[in-house]
Amino acid sequence: MSNLSTDKLADFITSLSFSELPEEVIKKAKYWMLDAIGCGLGGSQTELGKTAINSLSQTTSGNASVVGSDVSVDLGTGAFLNAMCINALDYDDCDPAGHLSSTLVGTLLALCSHQPETKGSDLLLSYIVGYEVNSRVGQATFPSEERFEEVWGLGTRSVIGDKAAAAKFRTPDKEQPLNAMGIAGASAPVPSAQKWGWDHRPLTWMKDAVALPAQLGIMSTTLAEAGFAGCRDILDGPTGFWRMAGSDRCDFDLMTRNLGTEFFILNNSVKMYACCWFIHPTLDAVQEIVKEHGLTHQDIDSIDVWSLTDLDRFFNFTEPKRMVDV
């Protein structure tokens, strides 16, 4: 097993420059960020978004803005609320590692409102760096199918990538990302996806766990800047972050291969429907059948679907209790 992953990623965070980015990567990053902001504007108007904004804005003050609202809060709370609003409708983009942009863009929007003089190129670079680290760590630590049935969580892994975006935004030296990764990794939320309320609805509003990692990214970077020490090899070895995140395997090569030349952000995708992407192929198929045969809802008694077992396990219910269930 490699013992260099943390160090290599810290080098990548500090060394990558905007001039090194391929034009296609920059173009995609702009697209994904705009998509996330649009999702945030919509999500902020939902019951979920309004409840979070109204409750947490009462307990804090600052100059960080929240997407779709006129409140001002501290940086960490701003990142938390932005990320939660972006993810609220389950319309945010999807990478094989999960919902990355909600956490990353949520954090960077808070940082930009705190530092309004930030250049657009610095914002894009921070987002791309955070995305690459997040996607690589997330995919490299994906558990086996057997382990997935027992333990899984999205936000757990997002703390590392979000810390990378926040650290790049603050233009640190290498020591700060090393310490910040250690702080973030040790503070990550537990992998809770198997307990989102699948058996006893309504589903939890914390579902994809995107908000807390956004807040932790700010916290870990701020502490590291002040000289707070963190574990400097948090990702490495047989007891590394992958174990803490509940996985039973880690692909160290995938985590660090071709950094700066192979960009995982190009494999991202936006959603056509406001729901989990497991459901999208079924919706496409139903839409085609309805269109081809001129059907209405009155013509349909039932729909039989052959698909992933998880589709049946997680989404085969017909009496949603709240918006998130829908």
C-alpha positions as CSV (number, residue, x, y, z in Angstrom):
1,M,0.0,0.0,0.0
2,S,1.1,3.5,-0.8
3,N,2.0,5.9,2.0
4,L,2.2,9.0,-0.3
5,S,-1.4,9.8,-1.2
6,T,-1.8,12.6,1.3
7,D,1.5,14.2,0.3
8,K,0.9,13.9,-3.4
9,L,-2.6,15.5,-3.1
10,A,-1.2,18.3,-1.0
11,D,1.4,19.0,-3.7
12,F,-1.4,19.0,-6.4
13,I,-3.5,21.4,-4.3
14,T,-0.7,23.9,-3.9
15,S,1.0,23.6,-7.3
16,L,-1.8,23.5,-10.0
17,S,-2.2,26.8,-11.8
18,F,-5.0,28.2,-13.9
19,S,-2.7,28.3,-17.0
20,E,-2.2,24.5,-16.8
21,L,-5.9,23.8,-17.2
22,P,-7.2,22.5,-20.5
23,E,-9.9,24.7,-22.1
24,E,-12.4,21.8,-22.0
25,V,-11.9,21.5,-18.2
26,I,-12.5,25.2,-17.7
27,K,-15.6,25.1,-19.9
28,K,-17.1,22.1,-18.0
29,A,-16.3,23.7,-14.6
30,K,-18.2,26.8,-15.6
31,Y,-21.2,24.7,-16.7
32,W,-21.2,22.6,-13.5
33,M,-20.9,25.7,-11.3
34,L,-23.8,27.5,-13.0
35,D,-25.9,24.3,-12.7
36,A,-25.2,24.2,-9.0
37,I,-26.1,27.8,-8.5
38,G,-29.4,27.3,-10.3
39,C,-30.2,24.2,-8.2
40,G,-29.4,26.3,-5.1
41,L,-31.8,29.1,-6.1
42,G,-34.5,26.6,-6.5
43,G,-33.7,24.6,-3.4
44,S,-33.6,27.7,-1.3
45,Q,-37.4,28.2,-1.9
46,T,-38.3,24.7,-0.7
47,E,-39.6,23.9,2.7
48,L,-36.2,22.2,3.4
49,G,-34.2,25.2,2.3
50,K,-36.3,27.8,4.1
51,T,-36.4,25.7,7.3
52,A,-32.6,25.5,7.3
53,I,-32.0,29.1,6.5
54,N,-34.5,30.5,8.9
55,S,-33.4,28.4,11.8
56,L,-29.6,28.6,11.5
57,S,-29.5,32.3,10.5
58,Q,-31.0,33.1,13.9
59,T,-28.0,31.7,15.7
60,T,-25.1,33.4,13.9
61,S,-24.1,36.6,12.0
62,G,-21.4,37.5,9.5
63,N,-20.8,38.6,6.0
64,A,-21.3,35.3,4.1
65,S,-24.4,35.3,1.9
66,V,-26.7,32.4,1.3
67,V,-28.0,31.6,-2.2
68,G,-31.6,32.6,-2.8
69,S,-31.9,34.6,0.4
70,D,-31.0,38.0,1.9
71,V,-29.5,36.6,5.2
72,S,-25.9,37.1,6.2
73,V,-24.2,34.5,8.4
74,D,-20.7,33.3,9.3
75,L,-18.6,31.5,6.8
76,G,-19.1,28.0,8.0
77,T,-22.9,28.4,8.3
78,G,-23.0,30.0,4.9
79,A,-21.2,27.1,3.3
80,F,-23.5,24.7,5.1
81,L,-26.7,26.4,4.0
82,N,-25.5,26.9,0.4
83,A,-24.7,23.2,0.1
84,M,-28.0,22.2,1.6
85,C,-30.0,24.4,-0.8
86,I,-28.1,23.2,-3.8
87,N,-28.9,19.6,-2.9
88,A,-32.4,20.2,-1.6
89,L,-34.3,19.2,-4.8
90,D,-31.9,16.3,-5.7
91,Y,-31.3,18.1,-9.0
92,D,-27.5,18.7,-8.4
93,D,-25.0,17.0,-10.6
94,C,-23.6,13.6,-10.2
95,D,-20.1,12.1,-10.3
96,P,-19.3,8.4,-9.7
97,A,-18.2,9.6,-6.2
98,G,-21.5,11.3,-5.5
99,H,-22.9,14.9,-5.3
100,L,-19.7,16.9,-5.4
101,S,-20.7,20.3,-6.6
102,S,-23.3,21.0,-3.9
103,T,-20.6,20.9,-1.3
104,L,-17.8,22.6,-3.3
105,V,-19.9,25.4,-4.8
106,G,-21.7,25.9,-1.4
107,T,-18.3,26.5,0.2
108,L,-16.9,28.7,-2.5
109,L,-20.0,30.9,-2.7
110,A,-19.6,31.6,1.0
111,L,-15.9,32.4,0.6
112,C,-16.5,34.7,-2.4
113,S,-19.1,36.7,-0.5
114,H,-16.5,37.0,2.3
115,Q,-13.8,38.0,-0.2
116,P,-15.6,39.8,-3.0
117,E,-12.3,40.8,-4.7
118,T,-11.7,37.2,-5.8
119,K,-10.9,36.8,-9.5
120,G,-13.1,34.4,-11.5
121,S,-10.0,32.4,-12.5
122,D,-9.1,31.8,-8.9
123,L,-12.7,30.7,-8.2
124,L,-12.7,28.2,-11.1
125,L,-9.3,26.9,-10.1
126,S,-10.3,26.3,-6.5
127,Y,-13.5,24.4,-7.7
128,I,-11.5,22.2,-10.1
129,V,-8.9,21.4,-7.6
130,G,-11.6,20.5,-5.0
131,Y,-13.5,18.5,-7.6
132,E,-10.5,16.4,-8.6
133,V,-9.5,15.6,-5.0
134,N,-13.1,14.8,-4.1
135,S,-13.7,12.5,-7.0
136,R,-10.5,10.7,-6.7
137,V,-10.8,10.1,-3.0
138,G,-14.4,9.2,-3.3
139,Q,-13.9,6.7,-6.1
140,A,-10.7,5.2,-4.7
141,T,-12.4,4.4,-1.3
142,F,-15.7,3.0,-2.8
143,P,-16.5,-0.2,-0.9
144,S,-17.1,-3.6,-2.3
145,E,-20.7,-4.5,-3.0
146,E,-20.9,-6.6,0.2
147,R,-19.6,-3.7,2.3
148,F,-21.9,-1.2,0.5
149,E,-24.9,-3.1,1.8
150,E,-23.7,-2.5,5.3
151,V,-22.0,0.9,5.4
152,W,-22.1,3.7,2.9
153,G,-22.1,7.5,2.9
154,L,-21.5,10.4,0.5
155,G,-20.6,13.3,2.7
156,T,-18.0,11.3,4.6
157,R,-15.6,11.5,1.7
158,S,-16.5,15.0,0.6
159,V,-14.7,16.6,3.5
160,I,-11.4,15.9,1.8
161,G,-12.3,17.5,-1.5
162,D,-14.0,20.5,0.1
163,K,-11.0,21.1,2.2
164,A,-8.9,21.1,-1.0
165,A,-11.2,23.7,-2.6
166,A,-11.1,26.0,0.5
167,A,-7.4,25.6,0.9
168,K,-6.7,26.5,-2.8
169,F,-9.0,29.5,-2.5
170,R,-6.9,30.8,0.4
171,T,-3.7,30.2,-1.7
172,P,-1.8,28.2,1.1
173,D,1.6,26.7,1.2
174,K,1.9,22.9,1.3
175,E,1.9,22.7,5.1
176,Q,-1.7,24.0,5.4
177,P,-3.3,21.4,3.1
178,L,-1.5,18.6,4.9
179,N,-2.8,19.7,8.3
180,A,-6.2,20.6,7.0
181,M,-6.7,17.2,5.4
182,G,-5.9,15.6,8.7
183,I,-8.3,17.9,10.6
184,A,-11.1,17.4,8.0
185,G,-10.6,13.6,7.8
186,A,-10.8,13.2,11.6
187,S,-14.0,15.4,11.7
188,A,-15.9,13.7,8.8
189,P,-19.5,12.7,9.3
190,V,-20.2,9.0,9.7
191,P,-21.3,7.1,6.6
192,S,-25.1,7.2,7.2
193,A,-26.7,6.4,3.8
194,Q,-28.1,3.1,4.9
195,K,-30.0,4.9,7.6
196,W,-31.6,7.7,5.7
197,G,-35.1,6.5,6.7
198,W,-35.6,3.9,3.9
199,D,-37.6,1.6,6.2
200,H,-39.5,4.3,8.2
201,R,-40.3,7.3,6.1
202,P,-40.2,10.3,5.9
203,L,-36.6,10.3,4.6
204,T,-34.1,12.4,6.5
205,W,-33.6,15.9,5.1
206,M,-29.8,15.4,5.6
207,K,-29.9,12.7,3.0
208,D,-26.8,13.2,0.8
209,A,-24.9,14.7,3.7
210,V,-23.5,17.5,1.6
211,A,-23.8,20.4,4.0
212,L,-21.7,19.4,7.0
213,P,-18.6,18.7,4.8
214,A,-18.9,22.2,3.4
215,Q,-18.8,23.6,6.9
216,L,-16.0,21.3,7.9
217,G,-13.9,22.4,4.8
218,I,-14.0,26.0,6.1
219,M,-13.3,24.9,9.7
220,S,-10.3,22.7,8.8
221,T,-8.7,25.3,6.5
222,T,-9.1,28.1,9.1
223,L,-7.6,26.0,11.8
224,A,-4.7,24.9,9.6
225,E,-4.0,28.5,8.7
226,A,-3.7,29.3,12.4
227,G,-1.1,26.6,12.9
228,F,-3.5,23.9,14.2
229,A,-1.9,20.4,13.7
230,G,-3.7,17.6,11.9
231,C,-2.7,14.1,11.0
232,R,-0.4,14.6,7.9
233,D,-0.9,11.1,6.4
234,I,-4.6,10.8,7.0
235,L,-5.3,9.0,3.6
236,D,-2.4,6.5,3.8
237,G,-1.8,3.0,4.8
238,P,-4.0,0.1,6.2
239,T,-5.6,2.3,8.9
240,G,-6.1,5.4,6.6
241,F,-9.2,7.5,5.9
242,W,-10.7,4.7,3.8
243,R,-11.1,2.6,6.9
244,M,-12.5,5.5,8.9
245,A,-15.1,6.0,6.1
246,G,-16.3,2.5,6.4
247,S,-14.8,1.0,3.3
248,D,-13.1,-2.4,2.9
249,R,-10.7,-1.4,0.1
250,C,-8.7,1.5,-1.3
251,D,-7.3,2.1,-4.8
252,F,-4.3,4.3,-4.0
253,D,-3.2,4.4,-7.6
254,L,-6.6,5.9,-8.7
255,M,-6.3,8.5,-6.0
256,T,-3.1,10.0,-7.3
257,R,-2.5,8.9,-10.9
258,N,-1.9,11.5,-13.6
259,L,-2.7,14.4,-11.3
260,G,-2.9,17.6,-13.4
261,T,-3.2,15.8,-16.7
262,E,-6.2,13.5,-16.2
263,F,-9.2,15.4,-15.0
264,F,-12.1,13.5,-13.5
265,I,-14.4,16.5,-13.7
266,L,-14.9,15.6,-17.4
267,N,-16.9,12.5,-16.3
268,N,-19.4,14.5,-14.3
269,S,-23.1,14.7,-15.5
270,V,-26.1,16.9,-14.8
271,K,-29.5,15.6,-14.1
272,M,-32.5,15.8,-16.4
273,Y,-34.9,15.0,-13.5
274,A,-35.1,16.1,-9.9
275,C,-34.5,12.7,-8.3
276,C,-31.8,10.2,-7.7
277,W,-30.0,9.2,-11.0
278,F,-30.8,5.6,-10.3
279,I,-34.3,6.4,-11.4
280,H,-33.4,8.4,-14.6
281,P,-33.3,5.4,-17.0
282,T,-36.7,4.3,-15.9
283,L,-38.1,7.8,-16.4
284,D,-36.6,8.0,-19.9
285,A,-38.1,4.6,-20.8
286,V,-41.5,5.5,-19.5
287,Q,-41.4,8.8,-21.3
288,E,-40.6,7.1,-24.6
289,I,-43.4,4.5,-24.2
290,V,-45.9,7.2,-23.4
291,K,-44.8,9.3,-26.3
292,E,-44.8,6.5,-28.8
293,H,-48.2,5.2,-27.9
294,G,-49.9,8.4,-27.0
295,L,-50.8,7.3,-23.5
296,T,-52.1,9.3,-20.6
297,H,-52.0,8.5,-16.9
298,Q,-55.6,7.1,-17.2
299,D,-54.3,4.4,-19.6
300,I,-51.8,3.0,-17.1
301,D,-52.7,0.6,-14.4
302,S,-49.1,-0.3,-13.4
303,I,-45.5,-0.1,-14.5
304,D,-43.1,-3.1,-14.3
305,V,-39.5,-2.2,-14.1
306,W,-36.4,-4.4,-14.5
307,S,-33.4,-2.5,-13.1
308,L,-30.9,-2.2,-10.2
309,T,-31.9,-4.0,-7.0
310,D,-31.3,-0.7,-5.2
311,L,-34.1,0.9,-7.3
312,D,-36.5,-1.5,-5.7
313,R,-35.0,-1.4,-2.3
314,F,-34.8,2.4,-1.9
315,F,-37.4,3.9,-4.3
316,N,-40.3,1.5,-4.7
317,F,-42.9,3.2,-2.6
318,T,-46.1,5.1,-3.6
319,E,-47.0,7.1,-0.5
320,P,-44.4,9.9,0.0
321,K,-44.7,11.7,3.3
322,R,-42.7,14.9,2.5
323,M,-41.0,16.7,-0.3
324,V,-37.7,14.7,0.0
325,D,-39.7,11.5,-0.3
326,V,-41.1,12.8,-3.6
